[in-house]
Amino acid sequence: MRFELYRDSGGEWRWRLRVTNGNVIADSAEGYARREDCEHGITLVKGSSEASVVDMTLKIA
């Protein structure tokens, strides 16, 4: 897998996570004015391995 850092058509910084078969499995979902902020978003995702999984189908609406 790899994180790709790029600028969108509006000039904002974005990232996407691409797996070895070329599919994108995650993206920043928002643009960042500063590259440093975009890189921070990547860092947050890299550190999310400790995040719990919550099955929302079991929650009552």
C-alpha positions as CSV (number, residue, x, y, z in Angstrom):
1,M,0.0,0.0,0.0
2,R,1.0,3.6,-0.4
3,F,-0.2,7.0,0.4
4,E,-0.3,9.4,-2.5
5,L,-0.1,13.1,-1.8
6,Y,-1.3,15.4,-4.6
7,R,-3.0,18.7,-5.5
8,D,-6.6,18.7,-6.8
9,S,-7.9,20.9,-9.6
10,G,-8.6,23.7,-7.1
11,G,-5.0,23.7,-5.9
12,E,-5.7,22.1,-2.5
13,W,-3.6,19.3,-1.0
14,R,-5.2,15.8,-0.8
15,W,-4.1,12.2,-0.1
16,R,-5.3,8.8,-1.1
17,L,-4.4,5.3,0.1
18,R,-3.9,2.9,-2.8
19,V,-3.4,-0.9,-2.5
20,T,-1.1,-3.0,-4.6
21,N,-3.8,-3.8,-7.2
22,G,-4.2,0.0,-7.9
23,N,-7.6,0.4,-6.1
24,V,-8.1,3.4,-3.8
25,I,-9.4,2.3,-0.5
26,A,-9.4,5.6,1.4
27,D,-9.0,9.3,0.7
28,S,-8.8,12.6,2.5
29,A,-12.4,13.5,1.7
30,E,-11.4,17.2,2.0
31,G,-8.8,19.4,0.6
32,Y,-6.1,21.2,2.7
33,A,-4.7,24.6,2.0
34,R,-1.3,23.6,3.5
35,R,0.7,20.5,2.6
36,E,1.7,20.1,6.3
37,D,-2.0,19.8,7.3
38,C,-2.5,17.1,4.6
39,E,0.6,15.2,5.9
40,H,-0.9,15.4,9.4
41,G,-4.1,13.8,8.1
42,I,-2.0,10.9,6.7
43,T,-0.3,10.6,10.1
44,L,-3.7,10.4,11.8
45,V,-4.7,7.6,9.5
46,K,-1.5,5.7,10.0
47,G,-2.0,5.9,13.8
48,S,-5.6,4.7,13.6
49,S,-4.7,1.0,13.9
50,E,-5.8,1.2,17.6
51,A,-9.2,2.4,16.6
52,S,-12.1,0.2,17.6
53,V,-14.6,-1.2,15.1
54,V,-18.3,-0.4,16.0
55,D,-21.0,-2.4,14.2
56,M,-23.6,0.4,13.6
57,T,-26.2,-2.2,12.4
58,L,-26.6,-3.1,16.1
59,K,-27.3,0.5,17.2
60,I,-30.9,1.6,17.6
61,A,-31.6,4.7,15.5
